[in-house]
């Protein structure tokens, strides 16, 4: 089990809460809620160790285009980078509806 955390600048606009995905083989769960400050915080709990650089690359790419101040709590069970990106986009979509 590995825990990772990343922070990104944000605009200050706050999203609504969202929950997407499930913790299961090859998938992940994301809980999204507004941030208390004007930053985006990402906390990851993953069953797969040694992939911090991959997580950083995927998140850096995603947060180039996302500027709302939010907390992302991610619980991973071996999801691929494509699945991570899809779940992040899904969480944003749910938070905006």
Secondary structure as UniProt FT lines:
FT   STRAND          2..9
FT   STRAND          18..21
FT   TURN            25..26
FT   STRAND          28..34
FT   STRAND          39..46
FT   HELIX           52..63
FT   STRAND          69..76
FT   HELIX           81..96
//
